[in-house]
Amino acid sequence: MTDMKQKLVDKIEAVKQVLTEIGADYNPATLASSYGAEDMVLMDLICKFTPEIEIFTLDTGRLPKETYEVMQQAKAHYHREVKVYFPNAADVEAYITQQGPNAFYDSVELRKQCCGMRKVKPLKRALSDKKAWLTGMRRSQAVTRSELPVSEYDDDHGLQKFSPLTDWSNGDVWAYIRAFDVPYNKLHDEGYASIGCAPCTRAITAGEDIRAGRWWWENPESKECGLHVKGQP
């Protein structure tokens, strides 16, 4: 076995240990999946080894068609129920009526309001009865995630938060996807490294940060949607 293959095997075993601990000690637990590459790795591992861990996704109403395509592919591939949470219709109606459909381009405040109603509030509903939640976040994704631990207590939601892939590289993620034929969002083939809502996501160019395509008109320090920012209301 080559060193690279052994490295991937070791990383997989480490994640399996974390998932086993979560399944045993934090039931009910759930994976928050955006159907990005990292989340597909975790979905694959959960379906194989710890099916007791639940999975959910947030449908913001503005996702790319490719995201819906991989959602359908994953359903057929894993035969697994994924709970879908939507934003409150009244919140969306009020925001668009008062600010316009693309007001998030106008200021960081308006962008965070949009993320708040489309992501943060539905997330609170998704986690309301859980003991732990899992994310596909990695340290190398952004400056805002450089000290990300595998496990930490989430005071905002009152439960444990796990990021089992925190020390994985982008290469590790794609080596796993290729090795196990995992479904993935085809926008990744077009240079989209991190995929969110369609109006707020673009492809990146060589040398750019992996999350440079998310809210690209903002400074890197502000580029989180609020799902992983401590002290959210």
C-alpha positions in Angstrom: 0.0 0.0 0.0 1.4 3.4 -0.9 1.8 6.1 1.7 -1.0 8.2 0.2 -3.4 5.2 0.3 -2.4 4.4 3.9 -2.9 8.1 4.9 -6.5 7.9 3.6 -7.1 4.6 5.3 -5.9 6.1 8.6 -8.1 9.2 8.2 -11.1 7.1 7.4 -10.5 5.0 10.5 -10.2 8.1 12.7 -13.6 9.5 11.3 -15.2 6.1 11.9 -14.1 6.2 15.5 -15.7 9.7 15.9 -18.9 8.6 14.3 -19.1 5.5 16.5 -18.7 7.6 19.6 -21.4 10.0 18.4 -23.8 7.2 17.6 -23.2 5.6 21.0 -23.1 8.6 23.2 -25.1 11.4 21.5 -28.2 9.9 20.2 -30.1 11.5 18.5 -27.4 13.1 16.4 -27.7 14.5 12.9 -25.5 15.6 10.0 -26.1 19.0 8.5 -25.6 18.3 4.8 -25.3 20.9 2.0 -24.5 18.1 -0.4 -21.0 19.6 -0.9 -18.0 17.3 -1.3 -17.2 17.0 2.4 -20.8 16.4 3.4 -21.0 13.6 0.7 -18.0 11.9 2.3 -19.7 12.0 5.7 -23.0 10.9 4.3 -21.3 7.9 2.7 -19.5 7.0 5.9 -22.6 7.4 8.0 -24.7 5.3 5.7 -22.1 2.5 5.8 -21.1 2.5 9.4 -23.4 4.5 11.7 -26.9 4.6 10.1 -28.4 5.6 13.4 -27.0 9.2 12.8 -29.7 11.2 11.1 -29.2 13.5 8.1 -30.9 16.8 7.2 -30.4 19.6 4.7 -31.5 23.2 4.4 -33.3 24.1 1.2 -33.0 27.9 1.1 -35.1 28.2 -2.0 -32.2 29.6 -4.1 -30.0 26.5 -4.6 -28.4 25.7 -7.9 -30.1 23.0 -10.0 -27.0 20.9 -9.7 -27.5 20.7 -5.9 -31.0 19.3 -6.4 -29.6 16.9 -8.9 -27.1 15.5 -6.5 -29.8 15.4 -3.8 -31.8 13.1 -6.1 -28.8 11.0 -7.0 -27.9 10.5 -3.3 -31.5 9.4 -2.5 -31.3 6.8 -5.2 -27.8 5.7 -4.2 -28.2 5.4 -0.5 -32.0 4.8 -0.1 -31.8 7.1 2.9 -34.3 9.6 4.2 -32.9 13.1 4.5 -35.1 15.6 6.3 -35.5 18.9 4.4 -36.0 22.2 6.2 -37.3 25.3 4.5 -37.3 29.0 5.5 -40.5 30.5 6.9 -42.5 31.7 3.9 -43.6 34.9 5.7 -40.0 35.8 6.4 -39.0 35.5 2.8 -42.1 37.4 1.6 -41.4 40.3 3.9 -37.7 40.5 3.1 -38.2 40.5 -0.7 -41.1 42.9 -0.5 -39.1 45.4 1.7 -35.6 44.9 0.3 -35.8 43.2 -3.1 -34.8 39.7 -4.2 -31.1 40.4 -4.4 -30.6 42.9 -1.6 -27.9 40.7 -0.1 -25.4 42.3 -2.6 -26.0 45.7 -1.1 -24.5 45.3 2.3 -23.1 42.6 4.7 -26.0 43.4 7.0 -28.7 42.6 4.4 -26.8 39.5 3.3 -26.7 38.2 6.9 -30.4 38.9 7.2 -31.0 36.8 4.1 -28.8 34.0 5.5 -30.5 34.3 8.8 -34.0 33.7 7.5 -33.0 31.1 4.9 -30.4 29.1 7.0 -30.0 30.1 10.6 -33.7 30.0 11.7 -34.3 26.6 9.9 -31.2 25.2 11.4 -32.5 26.0 14.9 -35.6 23.9 14.1 -33.5 21.1 12.7 -31.4 20.9 15.9 -34.1 21.5 18.5 -34.4 17.9 19.7 -30.9 16.7 19.0 -27.9 16.0 21.3 -25.3 16.6 18.7 -24.8 17.7 15.1 -22.1 17.1 12.6 -20.7 19.3 9.9 -18.3 18.8 7.0 -16.1 21.8 7.9 -12.4 21.7 7.6 -9.6 23.9 9.0 -8.1 24.6 5.6 -11.3 25.9 4.1 -11.1 29.5 5.4 -9.4 31.9 7.8 -12.5 31.7 9.9 -12.0 28.0 10.4 -8.3 27.8 11.0 -8.6 26.6 14.6 -11.6 24.3 14.2 -11.7 21.4 16.7 -13.1 18.0 16.0 -15.6 18.4 18.9 -16.9 21.4 20.8 -19.9 22.4 22.8 -22.3 24.6 20.9 -23.7 27.0 23.4 -26.1 28.6 20.9 -27.9 25.4 20.3 -27.2 23.6 23.6 -25.6 20.5 22.1 -22.3 19.0 21.0 -20.9 19.9 17.6 -18.6 17.6 15.6 -16.5 18.3 12.5 -15.0 14.9 11.9 -13.1 16.0 8.7 -11.4 19.0 10.4 -7.9 17.8 9.5 -8.7 16.5 6.0 -7.2 18.3 3.0 -9.1 19.0 -0.2 -7.1 16.2 -1.7 -8.2 13.7 1.0 -11.8 14.6 0.3 -11.6 13.9 -3.4 -9.4 10.8 -3.0 -12.3 9.4 -0.9 -15.0 10.4 -3.4 -13.0 8.8 -6.3 -12.1 5.7 -4.3 -15.7 4.9 -3.3 -17.6 6.3 -6.2 -19.5 8.8 -4.0 -22.2 11.0 -5.8 -21.1 14.7 -5.8 -22.3 18.0 -7.1 -21.2 18.5 -10.7 -20.5 22.2 -10.1 -17.3 21.0 -8.5 -16.1 19.9 -12.0 -16.7 23.5 -13.1 -14.4 25.1 -10.5 -16.9 25.6 -7.7 -15.0 24.6 -4.6 -17.7 25.6 -2.0 -21.3 25.6 -3.0 -24.2 27.5 -1.4 -27.1 29.5 -2.8 -26.8 30.1 -6.6 -26.6 34.0 -6.4 -23.9 33.9 -3.8 -21.6 31.2 -5.3 -19.1 31.4 -8.1 -16.3 29.3 -9.5 -12.8 30.0 -8.2 -9.6 30.4 -10.1 -6.1 28.9 -9.5 -4.5 30.1 -6.3 -7.8 31.4 -4.8 -8.9 30.4 -1.3 -11.3 27.4 -1.4 -14.2 29.6 -0.2 -13.3 32.6 -2.3 -16.4 31.9 -4.4 -18.8 32.4 -1.5 -20.0 36.0 -1.1 -17.0 37.0 -3.1 -17.8 40.7 -2.8 -17.1 40.7 1.0 -14.0 40.6 3.0 -12.8 37.1 4.0 -13.3 37.8 7.7 -17.1 38.3 7.3 -17.7 35.3 5.0 -19.8 33.0 7.1 -23.6 32.6 6.8 -24.2 32.4 10.5 -24.6 28.6 10.8 -21.2 28.3 12.4 -20.8 31.7 14.1 -21.0 31.7 17.9 -23.4 34.1 19.6 -26.1 34.0 17.0 -29.5 35.2 18.3 
